[in-house]
């Protein structure tokens, strides 16, 4: 608080304490007050201005607001564009683009500077627009969106064609009329704005919408998409230069024909499409063949096929006739075989007669030796020889001794192989209830009951852990050590 001083106060200026002089009615202002005065003054004086300059430091905040600077050769001014105004922009602001910004000047007390609040922003002339177009084209081309290798061939006969255009303009009528003249197909129209604010977003959404359609749905999925618009200025066609439209066409899973403007008009959509048509009518001509010409081609191909088949049959018939003439007559083929058959039959008859004669001579020769006197004499000689033979006792005893030795050897082998013989020496034979011999501890542990056979009898036991059935000791008569076996001597 200032301390009042008397008029006679001779305190020099610049003292330690602030003082009020006589006649001084200017109260000191706060920083906030002077900032508010400056803000009102600037806004009142510059409530509406149009500035031309080059964009610099363009930045889109998460809130949707746009911050930038406008500059020329000698000065620079900050600018801000609120979210609502940004949504009405018809182009994408980028550094280096020359624009005309319309708005009002204001101050920003937080940084003690002034700035322009932009309500509307436009590209400053066709030259600046072309410069922006060239810059955007170079950037998208560097990403490979315009590569020729990416472009796909169009279907020869599309069943359904999708058209992205205005439903009320002359373009759609020209396309439908041209398609009906050449080759009528089913057409699905996706209505969009083709000019002005929001046109680029609608065109991009339409192209992506066609690609997202599922085959076999209520609306047929197109085999080909035509993006069409009539002629106009570069400003009218600017929506088809927008990055969103270019990327949607490049990412489309359906082949796309771009038919934007007249033949001299070129947009970035033309570079991204699989095929560029000079006009929408030309796009319809490129999409389908002429029905009459196609039928004529098919008829010509059918006629050529028929002629080819007839020519092939004629040539085959000629070759068959030629080869048939070279074949001998059937009688000539059989004459040699018939003569050979007659010759072989005659030789067979002579061979049988000759064979019969040889067999008769042999029979007569052998029959002479079969006289009864010869047979009687031989029988008498054999009888005398048999009577001269005598059976000696040593021969019979020797045969018996040999047979006894064989019987003794077999009996010894039987006693060695007898499974019950070791039981007399203290061994035990373990078997399952069904009589199967148990050969291992693991097999014995898996049985419910076991039978132990000793030399003097059997004993039923239960393995540890198994349910115990009633145990009944049974004694069996030991097998005779000398059990007789019948041996047949051969």
C-alpha positions in Angstrom: 0.0 0.0 0.0 1.4 3.4 -1.0 2.2 5.8 1.7 0.9 9.3 0.9 3.4 12.1 0.9 3.0 15.8 1.4 3.4 18.2 -1.5 6.5 19.6 0.2 8.1 16.1 0.2 11.4 16.4 -1.5 12.0 12.6 -1.6 13.9 11.9 -4.9 12.3 9.5 -7.4 13.4 5.9 -7.2 13.2 5.6 -3.5 12.9 2.5 -1.5 9.1 2.7 -1.1 6.6 3.5 -3.8 5.0 6.8 -3.2 2.1 8.7 -4.7 2.8 12.2 -6.0 0.4 15.1 -6.0 -2.0 15.0 -9.0 -1.0 11.4 -9.9 -4.3 9.5 -10.5 -2.9 6.5 -12.4 -3.2 3.5 -10.0 -0.7 0.6 -10.7 -2.2 -2.3 -12.6 -1.6 -6.0 -12.0 -0.3 -8.3 -14.7 -3.6 -9.9 -15.0 -5.3 -6.6 -15.5 -2.9 -5.3 -18.1 -3.2 -8.7 -19.9 -6.9 -8.5 -20.0 -6.7 -4.9 -21.3 -4.4 -6.0 -24.0 -6.6 -8.9 -24.9 -9.7 -6.7 -25.2 -7.8 -4.1 -27.2 -6.4 -6.6 -29.7 -9.7 -8.5 -30.1 -11.6 -5.3 -30.6 -9.1 -3.9 -33.1 -8.5 -7.2 -35.0 -11.8 -9.1 -34.5 -11.7 -10.3 -38.1 -8.5 -10.8 -40.1 -7.4 -12.9 -43.1 -3.8 -13.8 -43.0 -1.7 -15.4 -45.8 1.3 -17.4 -44.9 3.1 -20.8 -44.9 2.1 -23.4 -42.3 4.9 -24.5 -39.9 4.9 -26.7 -36.8 1.5 -28.2 -37.5 0.5 -30.4 -34.6 -2.8 -32.2 -33.9 -3.5 -32.5 -30.2 -5.3 -35.5 -28.6 -8.2 -33.2 -27.9 -8.7 -32.6 -31.6 -7.4 -29.0 -31.6 -4.9 -27.9 -34.2 -1.8 -25.8 -33.3 0.4 -24.3 -35.9 2.3 -21.2 -37.0 1.9 -18.9 -40.0 5.1 -17.3 -41.3 6.4 -15.4 -44.3 9.8 -13.9 -45.1 9.8 -11.4 -42.2 7.5 -12.5 -39.4 5.8 -15.4 -37.7 2.5 -15.7 -35.7 1.2 -18.6 -33.7 -2.3 -20.0 -34.5 -4.8 -22.3 -33.0 -7.8 -24.0 -34.6 -10.4 -25.5 -32.3 -11.8 -29.0 -32.8 -15.1 -28.0 -34.3 -13.4 -25.9 -37.0 -10.8 -28.6 -37.7 -13.6 -31.0 -38.6 -14.8 -28.7 -41.3 -11.4 -28.6 -43.1 -11.5 -29.9 -46.6 -7.8 -30.8 -46.7 -5.1 -32.0 -44.3 -2.8 -29.2 -43.1 0.9 -30.0 -43.5 4.1 -28.0 -43.0 5.1 -25.9 -46.0 1.6 -25.4 -47.4 0.7 -21.8 -48.1 -2.8 -21.0 -46.8 -5.2 -18.2 -46.1 -6.4 -18.3 -42.5 -9.5 -16.4 -41.4 -10.1 -15.6 -37.8 -9.4 -13.1 -35.0 -6.3 -12.1 -33.2 -6.1 -12.6 -29.4 -3.5 -12.8 -26.8 -2.3 -15.7 -24.6 -1.5 -14.3 -21.2 0.2 -17.5 -20.2 3.1 -16.8 -22.5 2.6 -13.0 -23.1 2.2 -13.4 -26.8 -0.5 -12.9 -29.4 -2.0 -15.5 -31.7 -4.7 -16.0 -34.3 -7.7 -18.2 -33.5 -8.5 -19.7 -36.9 -12.1 -20.2 -37.9 -11.5 -21.2 -41.6 -8.4 -22.2 -43.5 -8.0 -22.5 -47.2 -5.1 -23.2 -49.5 -3.8 -20.0 -51.0 -4.3 -20.5 -54.7 -4.1 -23.3 -57.2 -0.3 -23.2 -57.1 -0.2 -24.0 -53.4 -2.8 -26.7 -53.9 -0.7 -28.3 -56.6 2.4 -28.1 -54.4 0.5 -29.9 -51.6 -0.7 -32.5 -54.1 2.8 -33.2 -55.4 4.1 -33.5 -51.8 1.3 -36.0 -50.9 1.9 -38.0 -54.1 5.6 -38.3 -53.4 5.0 -39.5 -49.9 2.4 -42.1 -50.9 4.5 -43.2 -53.8 7.4 -43.8 -51.5 5.3 -46.1 -49.5 4.6 -48.2 -52.6 0.9 -47.5 -53.0 1.3 -46.7 -56.7 3.5 -49.7 -57.7 2.5 -51.4 -60.9 3.3 -54.8 -59.3 0.4 -54.2 -56.9 -2.2 -53.8 -59.5 -4.5 -56.8 -60.2 -6.2 -57.9 -63.4 -9.9 -57.2 -63.8 -12.4 -60.1 -63.9 -13.4 -60.7 -67.5 -17.1 -61.2 -66.8 -18.0 -59.7 -63.4 -21.4 -60.9 -62.1 -21.8 -57.9 -59.8 -20.3 -54.4 -60.1 -20.2 -52.0 -57.2 -20.3 -48.3 -58.1 -19.2 -45.6 -55.6 -20.7 -42.3 -56.8 -23.5 -39.8 -56.3 -26.9 -41.5 -56.8 -28.4 -38.3 -58.4 -25.8 -37.3 -60.9 -25.4 -38.0 -64.6 -22.4 -40.3 -63.9 -24.5 -43.2 -62.6 -27.0 -42.9 -65.4 -24.2 -43.0 -68.0 -22.6 -46.1 -66.3 -25.9 -48.0 -66.1 -26.8 -47.1 -69.7 -23.4 -48.2 -71.0 -23.5 -51.5 -69.1 -27.0 -52.3 -70.4 -25.9 -51.7 -74.0 -22.7 -53.8 -73.7 -23.4 -56.6 -71.2 -26.2 -56.3 -68.6 -24.9 -57.2 -65.1 -26.1 -56.5 -61.6 -25.0 -53.1 -60.2 -24.8 -52.2 -56.5 -24.6 -48.4 -56.0 -23.1 -47.0 -52.8 -24.3 -43.4 -52.6 -21.7 -40.9 -51.5 -20.8 -37.2 -51.7 -18.3 -36.6 -54.5 -17.5 -33.0 -53.6 -17.1 -30.8 -50.6 -16.8 -31.4 -46.9 -16.9 -35.0 -45.9 -16.8 -36.4 -49.4 -13.4 -38.1 -48.9 -14.5 -39.9 -45.8 -17.6 -41.2 -47.5 -15.8 -42.5 -50.5 -13.2 -44.2 -48.4 -15.9 -45.8 -46.2 -17.8 -47.0 -49.3 -14.7 -48.7 -50.8 -13.9 -50.4 -47.5 -17.5 -51.3 -47.1 -17.6 -53.2 -50.4 -14.4 -55.1 -49.4 -16.0 -56.0 -46.0 -19.0 -57.6 -47.6 -19.2 -61.4 -47.0 -19.9 -63.6 -50.1 -23.4 -65.0 -50.1 -24.9 -62.2 -48.0 -28.2 -60.4 -48.5 -26.4 -57.9 -50.6 -24.1 -59.6 -53.2 -20.4 -58.9 -52.9 -19.1 -57.1 -56.0 -16.5 -58.7 -58.3 -15.4 -55.2 -59.4 -15.7 -51.7 -58.0 -15.9 -48.4 -60.0 -15.1 -45.1 -58.2 -16.6 -42.5 -60.5 -17.2 -38.7 -60.6 -17.8 -36.2 -63.4 -15.4 -33.5 -64.4 -14.5 -30.4 -62.5 -11.8 -28.1 -61.2 -8.9 -29.3 -59.1 -10.8 -28.0 -56.1 -13.9 -30.0 -57.0 -11.9 -33.2 -57.4 -9.8 -32.7 -54.3 -11.7 -35.2 -52.3 -10.2 -38.0 -54.5 -6.7 -36.7 -53.7 -7.2 -37.2 -50.0 -5.0 -39.7 -48.3 -7.9 -41.6 -46.8 -9.4 -42.3 -50.3 -6.0 -43.3 -51.7 -5.3 -45.8 -48.9 -8.8 -47.3 -49.1 -8.5 -48.0 -52.8 -5.0 -49.4 -52.4 -6.1 -51.7 -49.5 -9.3 -52.9 -51.3 -9.6 -56.7 -51.7 -11.7 -56.1 -54.8 -10.2 -54.8 -58.1 -11.0 -51.0 -58.5 -11.4 -48.9 -61.6 -11.0 -45.1 -61.0 -13.1 -43.0 -63.3 -12.8 -39.5 -61.8 -13.2 -36.4 -64.0 -12.6 -36.2 -67.7 -9.7 -37.6 -69.6 -7.3 -34.7 -68.8 -8.1 -34.8 -65.1 -5.8 -36.8 -62.9 -6.2 -37.6 -59.2 -4.2 -39.7 -56.7 -7.1 -42.2 -56.7 -6.2 -42.9 -60.4 -2.6 -44.0 -59.4 -3.8 -46.2 -56.5 -6.6 -48.0 -58.5 -5.9 -51.1 -60.5 -7.0 -49.4 -63.7 -7.7 -45.8 -64.6 -10.6 -45.0 -67.0 -10.6 -41.6 -68.8 -14.4 -41.1 -68.1 -17.1 -43.0 -66.2 -18.6 -44.2 -69.5 -15.2 -45.6 -70.4 -15.0 -47.4 -67.1 -18.3 -49.2 -67.9 -16.8 -50.2 -71.2 -13.6 -51.5 -69.6 -15.6 -53.4 -66.9 -17.6 -55.7 -69.3 -17.2 -56.9 -72.9 -19.8 -56.3 -75.6 -22.4 -59.0 -75.5 -22.8 -59.2 -79.3 -19.1 -59.3 -79.9 -18.7 -62.0 -77.2 -21.4 -64.1 -78.7 -19.8 -63.7 -82.1 -16.4 -64.8 -80.7 -18.0 -67.8 -79.1 -19.8 -68.7 -82.3 -16.6 -68.4 -84.2 -14.8 -70.6 -81.7 -17.5 -73.2 -81.8 -17.4 -73.3 -85.6 -13.6 -73.6 -85.5 -14.0 -76.4 -83.0 -16.5 -78.2 -85.2 -14.3 -77.8 -88.3 -11.3 -79.1 -86.3 -13.3 -82.2 -85.1 -14.5 -82.9 -88.7 -11.0 -82.5 -90.1 -9.6 -84.8 -87.4 -12.2 -87.4 -88.2 -11.6 -87.2 -91.9 -7.9 -87.6 -91.5 -8.4 -90.6 -89.2 -10.8 -92.1 -91.7 -8.2 -91.6 -94.5 -5.5 -93.2 -92.4 -7.8 -96.1 -91.6 -8.7 -96.7 -95.2 -5.0 -96.6 -96.2 -3.9 -99.1 -93.6 -6.9 -101.3 -94.4 -5.9 -101.5 -98.0 -2.4 -102.8 -97.0 -3.9 -105.7 -95.0 -4.0 -109.1 -96.8 -7.3 -110.9 -97.5 -8.6 -113.2 -94.7 -8.4 -116.2 -97.0 -4.8 -115.5 -97.7 -4.0 -115.4 -94.0 -5.8 -118.8 -93.4 -4.5 -120.7 -96.4 -1.0 -121.3 -95.0 -2.4 -122.4 -91.6 -4.9 -124.8 -93.3 -2.2 -126.4 -95.3 0.0 -126.8 -92.3 -2.9 -128.4 -90.4 -3.5 -130.9 -93.2 0.2 -131.8 -93.2 0.3 -132.3 -89.4 -2.8 -134.5 -89.5 -1.3 -136.7 -92.1 2.0 -137.0 -90.1 0.0 -137.8 -87.0 -1.8 -140.7 -88.7 1.4 -142.2 -90.0 3.1 -141.8 -86.6 0.2 -143.7 -84.9 0.3 -146.6 -87.3 4.1 -146.8 -87.0 3.9 -146.7 -83.2 1.3 -149.4 -83.1 3.5 -151.7 -85.2 6.5 -151.1 -82.9 4.4 -151.9 -79.8 3.0 -155.1 -81.4 6.5 -156.3 -82.2 7.7 -155.7 -78.6 4.7 -157.5 -77.2 5.3 -160.5 -79.4 8.9 -160.5 -78.4 8.2 -160.4 -74.6 5.3 -162.8 -74.8 7.5 -165.6 -76.0 9.5 -165.5 -72.7 6.3 -165.9 -70.5 5.9 -169.7 -70.9 4.4 -171.8 -68.0 7.4 -174.1 -67.8 9.8 -171.2 -67.2 7.6 -169.8 -64.3 7.3 -173.3 -62.7 11.0 -173.8 -62.8 11.7 -170.5 -61.1 9.2 -171.2 -58.3 10.9 -174.6 -57.7 14.3 -173.0 -57.4 13.1 -170.4 -54.9 11.4 -173.0 -52.8 14.6 -175.0 -52.6 16.5 -171.9 -51.6 14.1 -171.2 -48.8 14.3 -174.8 -47.5 18.1 -174.4 -47.3 17.8 -171.5 -44.9 17.9 -172.2 -41.1 17.1 -169.9 -38.1 20.1 -169.8 -35.7 19.4 -169.0 -32.0 22.3 -166.5 -31.7 20.7 -164.3 -34.3 17.4 -164.1 -32.3 19.3 -163.5 -29.0 21.3 -160.7 -30.5 18.2 -159.0 -31.7 16.6 -159.3 -28.2 19.8 -157.9 -26.5 19.8 -154.9 -28.8 16.1 -154.2 -28.1 16.7 -154.4 -24.3 19.6 -151.9 -24.5 17.3 -149.5 -26.3 14.5 -150.0 -23.7 17.0 -149.3 -20.8 18.3 -146.2 -22.5 14.7 -144.9 -23.0 13.9 -145.6 -19.3 16.9 -143.7 -18.1 16.0 -140.7 -20.3 12.4 -140.9 -18.9 13.6 -140.7 -15.3 15.9 -137.8 -16.2 13.0 -135.9 -17.8 10.4 -136.7 -15.1 9.3 -133.3 -13.6 8.3 -134.9 -10.3 11.6 -136.7 -9.7 13.3 -133.5 -8.2 10.4 -133.3 -5.7 11.9 -136.4 -3.9 15.1 -134.3 -3.3 13.3 -131.4 -1.6 12.2 -129.3 -4.5 8.7 -127.8 -4.8 6.5 -127.4 -7.9 4.4 -124.2 -7.9 1.2 -124.1 -10.0 -1.8 -121.9 -10.4 -5.3 -123.2 -9.6 -5.8 -124.0 -13.3 -2.7 -126.2 -13.2 -0.4 -123.8 -15.1 3.2 -123.9 -13.8 4.2 -120.6 -12.1 7.8 -119.8 -13.2 8.5 -116.3 -11.5 7.8 -114.4 -8.4 5.9 -111.7 -10.3 3.6 -114.3 -11.8 3.0 -115.9 -8.3 2.2 -112.5 -6.8 -0.6 -112.0 -9.4 -2.4 -115.2 -8.5 -5.3 -115.5 -6.0 -4.1 -118.9 -4.8 -1.2 -121.2 -5.4 -0.7 -125.0 -5.1 2.7 -126.3 -3.8 3.4 -129.8 -4.8 6.0 -131.7 -2.6 7.4 -135.1 -2.9 4.8 -136.5 -0.5 1.7 -134.4 -1.4 0.3 -130.9 -2.3 -0.5 -127.8 -0.3 -2.8 -124.9 -1.3 -1.5 -121.5 -0.2 -2.5 -117.8 -0.7 0.1 -115.1 -1.6 0.5 -112.3 0.8 -2.0 -109.5 0.2 -4.5 -111.7 -1.8 -7.9 -112.7 -0.5 -7.6 -116.1 1.3 -9.9 -118.8 0.0 -10.5 -121.8 2.1 -7.3 -123.9 2.4 -7.6 -127.6 2.1 -4.5 -129.8 2.3 -4.6 -132.6 -0.1 -2.3 -135.5 -0.3 -1.8 -137.3 -3.5 -0.2 -140.6 -4.0 3.4 -140.1 -5.1 4.1 -141.0 -8.6 5.7 -144.4 -8.9 9.3 -144.0 -9.7 9.2 -146.9 -12.0 6.0 -146.0 -13.8 5.6 -148.3 -16.7 5.6 -146.9 -20.2 4.6 -148.8 -23.2 7.3 -148.7 -25.8 6.7 -150.0 -29.2 9.7 -151.5 -30.9 9.8 -151.0 -34.6 
